[in-house]
Amino acid sequence: MNQDYIVPNNWSIIEEGFDADRVKSSESIFSIGNGAMGQRANFEEQYSGKTFQGSYVAGVYYPDKTRVGWWKNGYPEYFAKVLNAPNWIGINVTVNGEALDLATCKEVRNFRRELNMKEGWLSRSFEATLHNFIEVKVETKRFLSLDMDEVGAIEYNVTPLNNDAHIVFEPYVDAGITNEDSNWDDKFWNILSVNAEHDQAFIVSHTMKTNFHVCTAMQAQLSLNGKVLAENKTVNKTDSTVSFEYSSNVNKGDTLTITKFGGYTVDRNHDKNDLVSVAKKNLSKAVSLGFAKMLQQQKEAWAKIWDMADITIEGDIKAQQGIRFNIMQLNHTYIGTDARLNIGPKGFTGEKYGGSTYWDTEAYCIPFYMATKDQNVARNLLEYRYNHLEKAIENAEKLGFKNGAALYPMVTMNGEECHNEWEITFEEIHRNGAIAFAIFNYHRYTGDFSYIPDKGLEVLIAIARFWHQRATFSTHRNKYVILGVTGPNEYENNVNNNFYTNYIAQWCMNYTLEIIAKMKTEYASDLSRVLSKTNLSDSEMSEWKKVADNMFYPYSEKYQVYLQQDGFLDKELITVADLPKADRPINQTWSWDRILRSPYIKQADTLQGFYFFEDQFSLEELERHFDFYEPFTVHESSLSPCVHSIQAAKLGRMEQAYQFYLRTSRLDLDDYNHEVEEGLHITSMAGTWMSIVEGFGGMRVVDNKLSFVPKIPEQWEAYSFKINFRNQVLKISVGKNETKFAVEGGGSMDILVNGKEVTIKS
């Protein structure tokens, strides 16, 4: 834990007291989104202190040319950057001629910021004394509408406290923005037009290279003590900004309010020639509804989300706050309505990682969305990868693979690889396995096999071909080996025979062969179509089987464990407990050379295999491997604590499981990795949900039935969650001495509880 200023609360994230040193951290933590756009929690008014301004539009990116010291064949040509979009939230405020700026005020008191998770809004309030000795009270509230996902709304109130005041509001749109993260300081946006019509303003711009056209729009309304004032404004325009200037004399104790509506229309969703007209209609509709009505609709929309997705925890406010924060941010990022989109590791909260798609989606996020939305949302995520299959084949061809072998990218926006670190791009090939595992996991959970003959088998064949070609036969071992890889533990590069990579490679080939065997009898015509399309022969499948059955897995007889890679025992095996505290996190204090030579594990690696394929290993094997590897694990990846929490719970080590849960659920709230100002760890938040549902709840799918082995941390009195399983909703409530199950909406469900079959009726 590196910070502890978030006030514990069941339904809100609250900050009390203004501290300039934590502004950037809070901008991340209090971020908001609606799946179509999102923004960091920047102040609406001017702020001259250190800040990280960020507004983002889903699916809009820039191919920033790769910058490396030594170019290698196969390098991606660019790194996809989720672009900082034109800023529409800004409202400059002056009081008696002095700018309101929390960085320069004489005094700021009673500062309070709240992200209301239950209702989906962000608020801020404070009192400030300016250098002209005017004291003002400021109250703001804003949200990004779920119902109208191209529109957001702001209500900004200023009340003079000690004297009458002349107040000027200047709402603006600013398209002259840049990214914090840029390889070559390229110009990412080209501004096409800056216009104002009546009380609406529009800036139309397009991204360079990718040519996404975006209209950023705003409309504002002034009121005094709740009464709308007649429009009396000045319009200011530059090459990159447009603003309206409203001024009013305000008596001491009266409240001047500006209500601002704004947002984006994008040519991903509309004809580029219609962007302004659509924005006009959006703004007019928002003004017609009004802030209060839109806020009520927002509350109702979030109530529907929480009705299905909420997890309740009794007796532990910090744990409750943590899981709801994670669930909210996942829904800020992706709500499943647009199959062209995916879940970026930073969502709409920052620029690191490019905001693009990683294997995190398949490994961690799909289970959350399958259970809290419906199977169509999960299927959209699978189809996203199918739609990128040709690009994955091209990626593999660039590295010398052939015959339709596919290597899915580590990082992507459109199917092309766009990660510019060679040890990731070339070596972290285990990502292919997660794509295949997600298809298996989807079928296992939903019972819907139709995706596989329709699209999934083509993906599986291309992945199996890659693994077959990537493995080489070792005459020394008389086994097939996979050399020069990086496993999930990115603190080891260019290693040989990473256990997880080898294991998931053989599993992919065997699973594909199992699917083909099933389709021979049940989906013969579909199989014939796919085999013809892919030119897959019996002899090629026999070669897959040969490689899969003879894969090498490094193993230590001394420790009775599979080795993370061939040379793991050559390292100096000093546990994390013996590391000086000043050295942590090692990725911020050690050289990369020192990290690579160390035994320290960034995240579950061998244990990731035991998580995915736990039914293929005994409990005793899990315990041996957990006890061997966890002491060397520094958990400096956000994806690490959740897997360890699930496995600790399975082993009955509830205190350890609970501590891992706290770390994953409050990773950003308490800034465990000392980097929250860069943005939140969105995809790992799905792991928080998994920690409760799969860890403490012990939920699995066994023989087409939900199975539970419920446990409860000592610190909790009770917890509950809902699962949408094959279009039936099951509520699970776990207490100290009993577990209750209820089917919602009629019907019954057969489940397993502690290995015994039980029928649950509504």
C-alpha positions, 0 to 999 in steps of 0.5 A: 500500500502506497496511499491511504486517503480514500475514505472507506464507504460502501457505495462511494469513492471519497476524497477529503481535503485538497492535496496537490501531490495527489491530484494526478492519482485522483484523476485516475481513480475518479475517472468516468466512462460509459463504454463509448467515451471516458475521461480522467477526473480533471477539474473543469476549471483552470488548474495550473498545477501538475495534471494529466489531462485525458479524454478518450473516445472508444476505438479512435487511435493513432499508429505512432511509428515504432521507436527503437534503438535497433530495428529487428525483422518482424518488428511492428511498424507502429504502437497504437495510441489511444488518443487524448481527444479534444476536451469538452469539459473545460469551464474557465471561471473568474471572480472579480477578474481573478481566475479560479485556480486551486493551484494558486488560491490563497486557501482551499478548504472543505475540499471533497470529491465523490465518485458515486458508484451506485448512481454513476456520477462524479461530484466535487465541492470546496471553498476557496479564498482568492487573492482578491479576498473573495471567498467562494463555494463551488459545487460540481457534478458530472456524468457520462450518460449510459442512455445517450452514450455520445453525451455527458453533462456538467452542473457547475455552481459558484456561490460568493460567501463574503461579498458580492461578486462579478463572475465570468464562466467561459465554457470551451472546447479545446482541440489543441491537445496532445498525448502525454505519451508519444514516440516522435511528438507527432501531430495526432489531430488535424482540425477541420473546422471551428464553429459556433451556432446560437448556444452550441459550438462544434470542432470537427477534427480528424486523426492523422494516418487513421483518419477518424473524423470526430465532432466535439460539441458543447452547449451551455446554459446559465441560471441564477438560484435555479432560474434560467438567465437570458442568453447574453454571451461573447463567442471566442474562437481560435484555430483550435478552441471555441468558447462562450463567455457568460458574466453576471453580478452575483449577490453574496449567498446567491448561486450562479450555475452553468449547465454544460452538455458536451460529447463526441460524434464519430464516423465509426458510427455516423457518416462523417458529413453528418457529425455536426448535425447528429451532435446538434440533435444530441445536444438539443435532446440533452437540453430538452431533457435537462440535467436533472432528468438525465441524471435520473435516467443515469441512476436508473441505468446504473440500477439495472447494471448493479441489479445483476453485477453487484457483489455485497460484502457485510462486515468489511467496508474496504473490501466492499468498496474495492469490489464495487469500484472494480465492477464500476470501472469495468462497466465504464470501459466496456458494456458489450453493446459494440462488437468492434470494441474490446477492453483495454488494460487502462480503459479510459483512464490513461494512455499507458499500454496504448489502451489496446486489446491484450490477452487479458480479455480472454484470460480474465474479462470474459468470465466476468462479462459472461456471468454479469451480462449475457452470453452474447456479450462474451460472444462479441468478444470472441468474434472480435478475435475471429474478425482479426484472424487474417491479420493474425495470419499476416502477423505470423507470416512476418515471422516466417510461419506459413500454411495459415498459422496465426499468431495473435498480437500481444497488443492490437487495435485492428488485428495488427501487432503494435507492441514495440518491445521485442521480448513481448512481440516475438516471445510472449506467444502464450497469448495465442493459448488464451485466445483458444482457451476463451473459446473452450471456456465460452462453450463450457460456461454457456453450453453454446457450441454454435460459435465453434462450427460457425467461426471458432474452429477456423481460429483454433486451426490457425492457432494449432498450426502455429504451435505445431510450427513453433515447436522443434524436435530435440534429439537430446531430449527426444521430445518437442521443445519450444525455445526462446519465449517469454511466459506470463512472468515478464521478468524472464525473457528468451527462456526455453521450455516455459512450462505454461507455454509448452502446456497450453501449446499441447492443450491447444492442439489436442483441444482442436483435434477433440473439436474436429472429432466431435464435429465429424459426427455432429456437424459434418457439413460445417466441418467439411466447409471449414476443412476445405476453407483451411486445406487441413488434412489428416496427415497434418492433424497427425503431426499435431498429435505427435507434437502434443503427445511428445511435448517436453515439460521441465521438471524437478525431482528434488522439489517435485514441481514443474519448472517455470523454464529450463534454467529456473533452478540455476538462479539464486533462490532467495525468497521475496521475504528476504528482499530489502523493502527498499528494493520493492517494487524491483521494476522501479529500483533494479536494472533489467539485467538484474531482474532477468537474473533473479528468481522473482516472478512478476505474476502467476506463470506456472500457476497460471497453467494450474489455474486454467487447467486445474482439473488436470492436476491434483490438489496435492500438486497444486499445493506443492507448486503454490508453495514453491512459486508463490514465495518468489512472486513479487506480484508486480503485475496487476494480474497476479494477486487474483490467481493466487487468491483463487488458488489460496482459497482452493487450498483452504488458506483463507487468510492468505486468500483474503490478503490477495483479494484486498490487494487485487480489489484495492490495487489502484485505490491504495496504489500498491504498485506506485503508478496509479497516476498513469491510469487504472488497471482495468482488465485485472479488475475482472480478476477481483470479481473472479477472486470472490466468485471462483475463489471464495464462492468456489464456482466452477462448471462441472458436467454442465452444472454450476458447482460451488465450494463456498468459503468465507473470510474470517473478516466478513459476516456474509457476501452475495453475488449473482450469476447469469448461467445459460439464461438463468439467474442464480443468486448465491448468499454465503454466511458464516454458517450457511449458504443460500441459493435462489433462482430468479424468474421461475424455473429450477436449476441443478447445481453441485454444492460441495460435490453434492447435487442439489435442485434449486427452485425459484 
